[in-house]
Structures are given as C-alpha cells and as structure tokens.
Amino acid sequence: MKTRTPIPLKKYVQDKHEAKLKKQLKKLDQSDSLSQEKKRELMQDQESAQNQDQTPQTKEAILLFSALKKNIDFIKETIGNSSDIVIREFQAGQKGEIKIGIIFTEGLTKSDELQNFVLNTLMVEIRNVELNSMNLDTTNLFNLIKNHSLPVAGVSDITDFKQLLLNLLSGDSILLMDGCSKAISISLKHWADRGVNEPSSQTVVRGPKDGFTETLRKNTALVRRRIKDPNLWIETHQIGAKTQTDVAMMYLKGVANDKTVEEVQNRLNRISIDAILESGYIEELIQDETYSPFPTVYNTERPDAVAAAILEGRIAILVDGTPFVLVVPALFVHFLQASEDYYQRTDIAILIRLLRYFAFFLALLTPSLFVAVTTFHQEMLPTQLLISLASQREGVPFPALVEAVMMELTFEILREAGVRLPRAVGSSISIVGALVIGQAAVEAGIISASMVIIVSLTAISSFVSPNFNMSISVRMLRFLFMLLAASFGIFGIILGLIVMVLHLNSLRSFGVPYLAPFAPFILKDQKDSIIRLPHWALFSRPRLISQKDIKREDTPSPKPSN
C-alpha cells in the first residue's frame, strides 16, 4: 500500500498564504483602480512568505508576518490555545485603522502595570493619530510607540517567532501591530516566589541569615550587594531545549583564572538536554569525574559563601528555579570549611576546624576500626575493656561485621525517614525510633550495647560536616571500609586509606588538583587550610585558584599603640 508523506503544518500554512497572495495580486492587476500602495504591501508579504519557504521549517527561521491576524493565528497554533495566554486586540486612530494586539502569559506578568502603563497609555496616546498624515506610516508609528509611548524600562524589538515565544513564556508582554513585521517585547515579569529566608541546610550561629531563593535575579542581587565591584561579571546562558532555563556565571574579572572561565563556558555550551530543573543537572553534566564518591563541584545556598568564593577567584553558577548555587573549582579542603570560620576569632576558628577534620575521620573509620579490633586485633585492647566487650557479645548471634552493617543500615533508613516525614514529626520520630530500636535490639540480644555506642558516635560525627555532599561520600565509603576491616583487619583499613588518597590525588576540579594545597604542597596556602590565620595574615589568594591577582589588599596587624 502506497503511503503519502504528510506535509508539515507550518509548510502547509505558508503555501496556502502564498497562493492567496498571488491570487489577490492577479485580481488587482486586472482592476483599473489598482492601488499602488496596496500592491506594494501584498508584494512585500509574498516576498516574506517566499523567504520563509526557502529556509528550514523550524521556529528559528520563521519571521513575523506583517498582518496582525496571521501572527496571532500562528501563536495560537503553536501554543495550542492555552488558557493562560491572554490576547487583547484593540483599534486606535481617528478611524480605527490602527490595529494592535497585546499578548501576555497570565500569572507570569504584572497585569496591573500592563493595564496602567501600556494599555491606558496606548489608547490615549494614539487615539487621535491618523495614518498617512504628516508622513506617518506603520513603521514610524511602531517606532513612535516604542520610543515615546511606553513608560517601561525593558523594551526590545523582536523579528522572529522563536524569540517572541521565548519572551512570552518568560513573562514578557508582546505588542504586535497590523502592517508591521516586528514586535515589541515589554519586560513586565512577575510571578509568585519565596522571600529571602535563612538557609535551611547551612545554618550558622554567627553570620548573615539571608539565603538564596528560586529566583535568579534575586540571587544575583544578593551577591552583587556584597561585591560592589564593576569587575563582577555575569554571563547568562539559556540551557534546555524545552525549559530554556537561565543559567548565570558570576566571576570577578581580573581575579578569576581566564582558562578556568573559558573551560566553564565551554562545558556549559556543550550541554544538550531537554530540561534543567535544578542545579544538580548542571553539576552532573560539568563535573570532572562521574564515577567518584567525592564531589568536585561545591554547592551552597549562602550568598556570603558564594561572595567569598568569588573573591578568591572561583566561579559561581546560578540556575533559575533553585536556591543552590554551584562553585568551581572545588577542592577537598573547601568542603570542610564553613562561613562561620571567618566570623569567629582565630583561635575559635582553628579549634572548630580541627574538630571538623577529626569528626571526618571518626565518621569514616570508627565502625571499621571496631570491627577490625574485635575480630582480629583483640590484643590491642586493655584487659578490662576486652573482658567487658566479650561479656556484651556473649549472647550476640552475629559477627561484628553483620552487626555493624545492620545498625548502619537501620540508622540510614531512620535518617531518610526523618527527612521525608513532615517537619513537625520527622525529627521526633527519627530520634524516638533510634532509641527504641537500639534499646530493643540490645535487650533482645541481637546487637551489643557497644555497637550501639559506635554507630551513634559515627552518626553524630557525620553531621559535623558543613557540606551535605561530603557527608554522603563518607556514608558510602564507610561500608567499604567495614568490609575491608572484616576481611583483613587494620591492614585492610590502611590499604583502603592508601587507595582513597591515591584516588583523591588523581582528581581534578576544572584543572586544579583536588588535594591542593596539600598535594601539591603550597606553604603559603596553608594559612587557610587546616588552620585559619587572622584576617590580616590572609594576604594572598589561593595560588592555583587565582593566578592573576594573587595578592590581596595589604592589611596591617592590629597592634595597640603605646
């Protein structure tokens, strides 16, 4: 059976429009009272239709028609008569010969300002205007409205349907005029959004309490408010074939490494995906290493942390629709630093940071060390402690590895349940569940009391990490180290540490070694790694992050005058 290749809808509409124009021209040629102006207008429409017919049948190549009705019909056909697209047509001029259409998306546009500053203004300004008088044609009237009749800040010309639909669905209002093949995009974006609140994932005792929101321009304003430097550049990309999500790069020109900036731009430009709904999409698409438990892209919802990273020479990536901002390059030490380290005194900051590194190794190695010692290296324990542990494990039917894995899995389930449950009951259920299950397991003789203490200490230590991504990495590696400890004892743990360090040495974050400034060892950058020297001693930026403007402003040491 012979099948007929279907004709694309846009191709069919354009062919039909061109045939209609030819028929009108032929009819006018046969008439004695031919209007030269009418004939010229029809010829222009025919030429526009022919030009569009020669280009690929995509929205990128479809130019606007000069007829208002054709433009509106094309928009309705493309969007599918969506109920949230509002089209307002009206006539102006002394004889009503000026036909204008206003199109906007309900819920994304300030309808009151559209009414007061656009519709009212147009109906009053051009009410008495008469075309073909004082050399005023459609093009001149279009420019007159754009330059003198719209008291709105953001106004731009549009010549094709791709840009028109993008602006329309982004919240702009579109003004179309009959007889003009251009449109005016009026920036009146407005939608319901969340106000600036305290960050929920990275709280501090001392420091700013404002956090990023889901609106891109609010987020850029929060950073711009802290860095009032004209060299703070913002470059915006539209990523996602369906969502057209705004993704902005922020960096300090002259401080950030040009090669790193170029690499970030190239990776963003290479992204080809249907939708970007959260910054996690971008993080996974631009990260250096996919199959690694350690994150190579830092994320935060604190504007002060992003501002501090930009001042060091890093690059921030902001995604519209999410409060989490990405920061690159991201090093291992970056994930164990918190904003509060720079708001406390030096001695307090050093103590807190040392505790953080100690808690990192506790969360990683405590269960595996317990399994290794109780299984292979009992001689390392004092006699009294060994007798106490042996008496506790007397009725436990499982080996130490099974015991540790069961408790760790139970705690992970309780943790996830506490996150997913409603906030009013989530924390209480997770705490009560851990207490009840732990106590019941000990009384039933399934788990020893010492294992409950080890798992609780491990869980508390994992919460010390200021970054959730690094905490997840530790939770993943913890099970691997327990298997190594149950198989080879402490030798297996040491082997696992060696492999982990070698893997960390092989990682790069946008060309920067992941373990810098430890490997390679940079003495000048040790002032803000494990310890944090006073602010007046932080006289230089990290060398591998910023290679241009390394030296900060000189700040003298505050010494009391005699």
N, C-alpha and C positions, 0 to 999 in steps of 0.2 A: 504494500500500500504506500502510495506516494504521499509524503508529508510536506506541508508548506511551512517554510521558515517564518516564524512570527516577526512582524515589523515592530521595533521598539516604539513605545507610546510617544516619546518626545519626537522621534523621527516622523511619525505619522502626523502629529500636530503641526510640525514645521512645514511638511509637504502640503498639507491642506491649507495652511496660511499662505504659502507662496502661490498656490494655484488661485486662491481667492483674489490676491493682489493682482495677478496677471489678468484675471477676468475684469476687474474694475478698471485697469489701465486700458484694456481694449475697448471697454464701453465708453470711457471718457474720450478716447481718440476719435470715436465715431460721432461724438457730440460736437455741435458747433460752438456751444457755450462752455468750452473747456477752461477750467481754472488752472492756471499755471502753478499756482501755489499748491493746490490740491494734488496735481500731478507730481510735483516735486516731492511732496510728502510721501505719496504712495511709492515712488521710485526709491526713496530712502528706506522705506520699510522692506521693499523687495530686496534691496542690496543687503540689508541687515540679515534677512532670512537666509539669503544665499550664502553669506559668510558663515553663519552658524551651521548651515548644512554641510559645509566643507570641513568643519572641524569635528573632532571625535565627539560622540554623543555622550558626553559626561557633563556634570554640573559645573566643572571647572571652565568649560568653553562656552557656556550658554550666556550670552549677553542679554541685558534687559531690552525689552521691546519699547517702542515709543508710545504705544497705546496702553492706557491705564488698565483697561479691561483685560487685555492679554496678560499683563503682568500679574494681575490679581488671580486670574484663572490658573496661571502656571503655578503660583504659590499654593493655591488651594489644592491643585492636583498633586503637587509634590508632598505637601504636609498631610494630605488626606482629610481635609475639612475638620481638623482637630478643633475641639470645642474651646480650648484655651487660647486660640489665635483669634484676636479681635480685629475686624476690618471695619474702618469708619470711612465712608465715602461722602464727600460733600462738594458743593459747587460754590464758586466765588466769582467776583467780577460783576459789572453792572448788568450784564445779560446772562449771567450764569454760565459763561463759556469756558471758565477755568474749572477743570475737574481735578480734584485732589483726593488722594487716598492715604489714610494713616493706618498702619498695621503694627500691632504690638502683641506681646505674649502676656496674658493675664497672670498675675502672680509673680512675674519677674520684672515688672515695670512700675514706676511710680505713676499711677493713674491720675492722682490729683494734680501733680506737676504737669503731666501731659495735657490735662484739661485746662489748667490756668496759663501755662507758658507757651503752649503750642496751638491747641485748637482755638482758644479765645483770641490769641494774637493773630493767627492767620485769618480768621473770619472777620476781624476788624481791619487789619492792615490792607488786605487786598479786596475788600468789599466793593470799593469804587474804582478798582483798576479795570481798564478796558484794553484788551489785546489789540494789536495792530495800530495803536495810537502812540505817538511820540517814539516811534521805532522800538516799541516794547513787544518782543516776541516771546515764545515759550522759554527759550534758553536764557534770555535776560531776566525774565520773571523768576526762573529757577534760581539764578544767582542772587537776585534781589531777596528772595525769601531766605536763602542760606546765610547771606551776609548781613541782613538788616532786620529780619523779622523773627528770628529765633533766639530768645534770651536764655540760651542753654550753653554750657561750657563745651561739651563734647559734641562736635558736629563734623561729619566727614561724608565724602562722595562715595557712591557705590555704582559700579557699572556692570556687574555680573551677578548671577543668582547664587553662586556659591557663597560669596561674601555676604550677600543680603540675608540668606537663610542662617548663616552662622551668627551674624549680628542680631537677627530677630530672635533666635532661640537662646541667645546670651542675655537678653533683657533689653536690648535697644529698641527704640521705636523707628519705624521706617516710613518716610514720606515719599510718595510717588505722585507724579504729575502727568496728566494726559498730554501727549505730544513731546515728551522728554524721555530720552533713553538712559537717564541717570536717576538715582535715588539719593535721598539724604538719610543718613543714619544718625539718630539723635540719642545721645547717651543719657538714658534715664533708668539705669539698672537699679533694681531694688527687690530684695527677697527677704523672707524671714530667716534670721540667723541667730546664732548663740552669741551672747555677750562675752566680754573678756572676763574670764574667771581664773581662779587659782588652778594650776596644773594638778591633775589627779595622780599622775604616775611618778612625778619627781618633786615631792614636797620638800621644803626646807624650813628650818627653824628661823633662820635669819636670812633675809634676801627679798627680792621682788616677789610679789604674789600674783602677777599677771601671767597668763599663758596664752598660747596661740589658739585661734578659733578655726572654723572651717571655711572662712572667707579669706581669699588670697590677699586682697588689698589691705585688710586689717592686719594680717600677719606682716606684710612688708612695712606697713606703717609702724608696727611695734619695734621692728629692727631699726628703721630709719630714725625713729625718735631717740634711739640710743647712740647712733653713729651719725652725727651731723657733718658728714664729710662729702664734698662733691665727687670724690673718687669712689664712693659706694655705688657701684653699677648694678643695674637689674636688667636681665635679659629674659624675655618671656617666649616660650615655645608652646605651640598647640600640639598635643600628643594624644593619639587615639582617633581612629578613623570614625568611630561612632560618637564618642563623648566629646572630642575636641577639648580636652582638659587643659587648662592653663597651667604650665609648669615654669616657674621662675628661678633663674640662677642669680644669686647675690654674692658679690665678692668685692674686695677692696682693690681697685686698680692701682698698680704700683707696689702692692704688698703681696698679693697672691701670685704664685708662680704662673707665668704665661703658658708654659707647657701643660700644667695641670688644668688651667682654664680651657685650653684648646681640647684636651682629652675629654673633659666633661661635656663640652659642646658636641664633640663627635659622637660620644656614646648616646647622648640624648637624641641627636639627629638620626642615629641608626635604629632607633626604636620604631618598630612597625607592629602595631597591636590595635585591636578593635576598641578597647576601653581601658582607661586609667581611673580607678575609683578610689585609690588610696596610695600614699607614698610607698607602701610596701611593694607595689607593682614596679615602681621606678627602681627601688633598692635592689630587687632581684634581677632586673634587666641590666643594671650598670655595674654590679659588684664584680670584683676581680676574680674571686674564686667561688664557684657554685657549691661544690661538694666539700665544704669545710664547716666544722661546728662553730668556728669563731666568726663573728660578724666583721666585715671590712667596711661597712657604712654605718656611721653613727646616726641615731635619730633621737630627737628631743622635742618636747613641747614647751620649752622655756625660752623666751626671747633673749634673756640675758646670756644664756649659754651659747646661743647662736651668735649673738653680737661678739662675745669673747672669742669664739672660734674664727669669725671673720677677721677680727683684729689681729689674730695670729697668722693669717694668710690662708685660712681654709675657705672652702666654697660651700655655701648653703643652697639647698634645692628645696623650694617651697612648691607644694602641689595644692591646687584649689580643691576644697572639699575635705581636707583632713587637717587636724592640728599638729601632726607630727612632721617635723622638718628634718631633712637629711643633711648631714655634714660630711664632707670629704676633703682631704684624706682622713681616715680614722685609724688611729694606732691603738695598740693594746693598752697603753697607759691612759689613753683618753677615756676608755670605758670604766676605769677605776677612779676617775676624778669626778668631783661634784662641784656645782656652782658655789656651794656653801664653803668650800675650802678657801675661797678668796675673800669671803666676807668675815671670817673669824681671824683672830690673831694667829701669828705664825706658829707658835708652839701648839696651840689647839689644833690647827690645821694639820700639822705633822703627825700628832697623835692619832687623829681620826683617820688619816690616810694610811698610817701603819696598821691600824686596826682593820682597815678595809682589805689590805693585802693579806693579812693574817686570816681573816674570815674567808677570803677566796680559797686559800689552800685547805682550810678546815672543811668548807663545803665540798671541795673536790676529793679529798683524801681520807676524811675521818672514817666513813664506813669501810673502805678498803683496808685501811690500817688495822681496824678492829678485826676484820675477817682474817687478815694475814697473821696477826699476833696470836689470836685464839686458835688458829688452825695449824700453823707451822712453827711459830716462834714463842712458845709459852715461856721459855727460859728468860725472855726479856722482861717479864713482869715480876714485880715483887711477890714474895711468897704469900703474904696475906691477901693481896689483890687477886692472885691466881686461885687461891682457895675459895674466895668469895665468888669469883666468876664461875668456877667449876660447880659450886653448890647451886648457883642460879640456873645453870644449864643442865642440871641433873635430870629433870623431867622433860626437857625440850626434845621433841622427836626429830627435829630438822637440823641439818648442819648450819653453820653460821652464814654461809652464802645464801641459802634458801630463806633463812630468817631475815637477813638484811634486805633481800630483793622484795620479799613480801611486805615488809614495813615501808620500804621506799615507794613501792607501787601504791600502797594504801594511802600514804601521805600525798602522793601526786594526784590521786583521784579526789581526795578531800580538798586539795588546793584548787583544782579545776572546778569542783562543785561549788566552792565558795565564791569563785569568780562569776560563774554563770547564774547563781541564785540571785534573787532580788537583794538589793543592798541592805535592806532592813534586817534580813535574816541570814544573809550569806556568811558574814564573819562569825556570828554566834554558832551557826550550825557546823562550820568547819572546825571551830575550836572545841565545841562540845563533842563532835564526832571523833576528833583525835583523842580526846581524853577518855571517852567511853570505850572506844575500840582498843586503845592501848591498855587500859586497865583490865578490860575483859580478856584480852589476849594473854596478859601476864597471869591472871588468875586461872585461866583455862590451861596453862602450861604449854601454850603454843609458841609464845615468844618470851625471851628472858627480859628481865627488867633492865639490864644493862643495854640491850639492843634498843629499847625504847628511848633511853637517855641519848644514845649515839645518834639515832635518827632525829630526835628533837634538836640536838645541837647542830646537826647538819642543816636542818631546815631553817633554823634561826640564822645561821651563818650565810645561807644563800640569799636571805632577804637583805643583807647588808649591802649587796652590790647596787650601786646607784643606777645601773642600766639594766633593763629587763632582758635585752638580747644576750648580754654576757651571762646573766643568771641562768637562762635557758641552756646555754652552751655547757655550763658547769653541771647542770642536771643531766644532760645527755652523757657527758664523759664520766660521770660518777658510776654508772652501771658498768662501763667498760673497765674501769679500774677495779671494781669489785670482782669481776671475772678474772682479771689478771692476778689479783691477790689470792683468790681461791685456787688458782692453778699453780702459781709459782711463788707465792708469799711476797715478802718485801722485794725480792729480786724482780718479780713481775711488775710491782709498782714503779720501781726505778726504771725498768725497761719502758714502761708506759710514759713516764715523765720525759725520758730521752726522746722518744718518738714524738711526743707532743711539742717539745721545744724545737726539734728539727722541723716539724710542720709549721710552727709559728715563724721560724726563720725563713721558710720558703714563701710565706705570704707577702703580698704587696697590696697596698691600697693606693691606687692611681699612681703607681710608680714609686711610692715611698715604702721602705721596709717596715713591716708591721711591728717589729720589736724595737724600733728606734725609740729613744736614744740609748738602749742597752746593747743592741746589735744592729748596726754598728754602734760602738760606744762613743758617745759625744759628751765630753766632760762639761761643756758649757750648758748643755740642755739638762743636766742632772739637777739643776736648781728647781725644776718643776716637774719631777717625775715621781719618785717615791716620797720625797720630802718637798716642801714648798717654802722657799726662802721669802723674806719680806718683799713687799712690792718694790721698794727702792732698789733691790738687788736683781729684779727681773728686768734687766736692761736690754735683753735681746730676745727676738722671736726664735722659735724652733728652726734650726738651720735647714733641715730637709723639707720643711713645710713652706717657708718663705725664703727664697734665695735672692731677693732683690733688695727690699728694705728691711734688713735684718735687725738693725739697731732701733730700739725704741727711744722715746724722748728721755734725756738724762734726768733722773730724779735723785736729788741729794739725800743722804741718810739723815733722818731727823735726830739731831743731837741737841740736848739742852744747852743753851748759852750760859756761859759763866757770868 
